[in-house]
Amino acid sequence: MVSPAITALTIRTSATRRECVRPALMRVRIKRAVPGEDPVVKSGATRNDRLTLKMPCKAGTYYAVATDYRNDTATSEPVRLTCPTPTPTPTATPAPTRTRTSTARKTEQPVASVGSALENEVVRLTNAERADGGCRPLTHDAKLRRAALGHSADMANNDYFDHDSQDGRDMVDRIRATGFAGSAWAENIAMGQRSAAAVVRDWMNSDGHRRNIMNCSYTHIGVGAARNAQGQIYWTQDFAAR
């Protein structure tokens, strides 16, 4: 196992299963060392032999824990990380965007011609929640949907669950590969929910996922739903501001 380290303003760790005959579930967690119980700040699972986790850099002491299906555990050495100051890049700030566009877009409706009926029901329910919070509806964008569906299908086909693809790409990499141009991005993922209503409800009951849904600065969304061989649905929501 590789101890957490900083690469391009990102904390990264990897775990590898060696000399294993058959695929088996492996879970990896990044923990932050604090007084009391150490919180898990990033986790992922795979049935392949290697898993890499990445998360935004935040100064602190971190270590990684890998556990297999037999509950055998390996723990890396804790390392103290400091984060370099990122180089500022031009981005549209949420407040001016809302002020400039809210009046003109009050009657804007989501586009229903993108994606499947199931995916568009997720968009509809997401926009209903946003309306309750005073946010304008998101437009279902074909390129964002392509990124979301591609990630859901990849997770379903390769039996893992993580924001980072197994080839090392993250959400922004996948979105940019479709040609979508935006100024800010976010992503929600889920697995196992049987309906659009169930997955939106679960996201709304999770603080981090709810913040993405209720962020009024986002203008576009892509939803992808893909089933694995057992019929379990993997869900991805990609949000963007333009």
C-alpha positions in Angstrom: 0.0 0.0 0.0 1.2 3.5 -0.8 0.9 6.1 2.0 -1.2 9.2 1.1 0.8 11.8 -0.8 0.1 15.1 -2.6 0.1 15.2 -6.4 -1.1 18.4 -8.2 -3.1 19.7 -5.2 -4.7 16.2 -4.8 -4.2 13.7 -1.9 -3.7 10.3 -3.5 -3.2 6.8 -2.2 -3.2 3.3 -3.8 -3.6 -0.3 -2.7 -2.8 -3.4 -4.6 -3.7 -7.1 -4.1 -0.7 -9.3 -4.9 -0.5 -13.0 -5.7 -4.3 -13.4 -5.6 -5.8 -16.1 -7.7 -9.4 -14.8 -8.1 -11.1 -11.4 -7.9 -12.3 -10.4 -4.5 -13.7 -7.3 -2.9 -11.1 -4.9 -1.6 -12.1 -1.6 0.2 -9.7 1.3 0.7 -10.2 4.2 3.1 -8.2 7.4 3.7 -8.4 8.4 7.3 -7.4 11.7 8.9 -5.6 11.4 12.3 -7.3 13.5 14.9 -7.9 13.4 18.6 -10.5 10.7 19.3 -11.9 8.5 16.5 -10.2 9.1 13.2 -12.8 10.0 10.5 -12.9 8.4 7.1 -12.5 11.2 4.5 -12.4 9.1 1.3 -13.3 5.5 0.6 -13.7 3.2 -2.4 -14.1 -0.5 -3.3 -13.1 -2.7 -6.2 -12.9 -6.3 -7.2 -9.9 -5.7 -9.3 -6.3 -5.9 -8.0 -5.6 -2.2 -7.7 -7.5 0.9 -6.4 -6.4 4.5 -6.3 -8.2 7.1 -4.3 -7.9 10.9 -4.8 -9.3 13.8 -2.8 -8.8 17.6 -2.7 -5.7 18.6 -0.7 -6.3 19.7 2.9 -3.5 20.0 5.4 -3.4 17.3 8.0 -2.1 13.9 9.0 -3.5 11.0 6.9 -3.1 7.2 6.5 -4.7 4.6 4.4 -6.4 1.3 5.4 -7.1 -1.5 3.0 -9.5 -4.4 3.9 -10.3 -7.5 1.9 -13.4 -9.8 2.0 -11.9 -11.9 4.7 -11.4 -8.7 6.9 -7.6 -8.9 6.5 -6.4 -5.3 6.9 -3.2 -3.4 5.9 -2.5 0.1 7.2 0.0 2.5 5.8 2.3 4.7 7.9 0.6 8.1 8.8 2.1 11.1 7.0 1.6 14.8 7.7 0.7 16.7 4.5 0.8 20.4 3.7 -0.9 21.8 0.7 0.7 24.2 -1.7 -1.3 27.3 -2.6 -3.0 26.7 -5.9 -2.6 29.1 -8.8 -5.8 31.1 -9.2 -7.7 30.4 -12.4 -10.5 32.6 -13.8 -13.9 31.2 -12.7 -17.4 32.7 -12.6 -18.4 33.4 -9.1 -21.8 32.1 -8.1 -23.4 35.3 -6.8 -22.9 37.5 -9.9 -24.1 34.6 -12.1 -27.3 34.2 -10.1 -28.0 38.0 -10.1 -27.3 38.4 -13.8 -29.4 35.5 -15.0 -32.1 34.8 -12.5 -34.7 37.3 -13.9 -34.2 36.3 -17.5 -34.4 32.5 -16.8 -37.3 32.3 -14.4 -39.4 30.4 -17.0 -36.6 28.2 -18.4 -37.6 24.6 -18.5 -35.4 21.5 -18.5 -34.9 19.8 -21.8 -36.5 16.3 -21.8 -35.2 15.1 -25.1 -31.8 14.0 -23.6 -31.4 10.6 -21.9 -33.8 7.9 -20.9 -37.2 8.2 -19.2 -35.6 7.1 -15.9 -32.8 9.6 -16.2 -35.2 12.4 -17.0 -37.2 11.6 -14.0 -34.1 12.1 -11.9 -33.7 15.5 -13.6 -37.4 16.4 -12.9 -37.2 15.4 -9.3 -33.9 17.3 -8.9 -35.4 20.4 -10.4 -38.4 20.1 -8.1 -36.1 20.1 -5.1 -34.2 23.1 -6.5 -37.5 25.0 -7.0 -38.3 24.5 -3.4 -35.0 26.2 -2.5 -35.4 29.1 -4.9 -33.0 27.7 -7.6 -33.8 27.8 -11.3 -34.1 24.4 -13.1 -31.1 22.7 -14.6 -30.9 21.9 -18.3 -30.3 18.2 -19.1 -27.2 18.5 -21.4 -26.3 15.8 -23.8 -22.5 16.1 -23.2 -22.9 16.0 -19.4 -25.3 13.0 -19.8 -22.6 11.2 -21.9 -20.0 11.8 -19.1 -22.5 10.6 -16.4 -23.7 7.6 -18.3 -20.2 6.6 -19.3 -19.1 6.6 -15.6 -22.2 4.7 -14.4 -21.7 2.1 -17.1 -18.0 1.8 -16.3 -18.7 1.3 -12.6 -21.5 -1.3 -13.4 -19.3 -3.2 -15.9 -16.2 -3.2 -13.7 -17.7 -3.7 -10.3 -16.4 -0.7 -8.4 -18.0 2.4 -6.9 -15.9 5.6 -6.8 -15.8 9.1 -8.2 -12.5 8.3 -9.9 -12.4 6.0 -12.8 -10.1 3.0 -12.6 -7.9 4.6 -15.3 -7.2 7.5 -13.0 -9.6 10.0 -14.6 -11.8 12.2 -12.3 -15.1 13.9 -12.9 -13.6 16.9 -14.6 -11.5 14.7 -16.9 -14.6 12.8 -18.0 -16.7 16.0 -18.5 -14.0 17.8 -20.5 -13.5 14.7 -22.7 -17.1 15.2 -24.0 -16.2 18.8 -25.1 -18.4 20.5 -22.5 -17.1 23.9 -21.5 -18.0 25.1 -18.1 -16.6 27.0 -15.1 -17.5 24.8 -12.2 -18.4 21.1 -11.7 -19.8 18.7 -9.1 -20.8 15.0 -9.1 -23.2 12.8 -7.1 -23.0 9.0 -7.5 -25.1 6.2 -5.9 -25.8 2.5 -6.4 -28.6 0.1 -5.6 -31.6 2.4 -5.5 -34.4 0.9 -7.6 -36.1 4.2 -8.7 -35.5 7.8 -9.5 -37.5 8.8 -6.5 -35.4 6.6 -4.2 -32.0 7.9 -5.4 -33.0 11.6 -5.3 -34.4 11.0 -1.8 -31.1 9.4 -0.6 -29.1 12.2 -2.1 -31.2 14.8 -0.5 -30.8 13.1 2.9 -27.0 13.3 2.5 -25.5 16.8 3.3 -22.8 16.7 0.6 -25.0 15.4 -2.1 -27.8 17.8 -1.1 -25.4 20.8 -1.4 -24.6 19.8 -5.0 -28.3 19.6 -5.9 -29.2 22.8 -4.2 -26.2 24.9 -5.5 -28.0 27.6 -7.4 -24.9 28.5 -9.4 -25.2 25.3 -11.5 -27.0 25.6 -14.8 -26.7 22.2 -16.4 -26.9 18.6 -15.4 -26.2 15.2 -16.9 -27.7 12.0 -15.5 -26.6 8.5 -16.3 -28.2 5.3 -15.0 -26.6 1.9 -15.9 -27.4 -1.6 -14.7 -24.8 -4.3 -13.9 -25.3 -8.0 -14.8 -27.4 -8.5 -11.7 -29.7 -5.6 -12.6 -28.4 -3.3 -9.9 -28.5 0.4 -11.0 -25.5 2.7 -10.8 -26.4 6.4 -10.8 -24.3 9.4 -11.7 -25.3 13.1 -11.6 -22.9 15.6 -13.2 -23.5 19.3 -12.5 -21.9 22.2 -14.3 -22.1 26.0 -14.4 -21.9 27.8 -17.7 
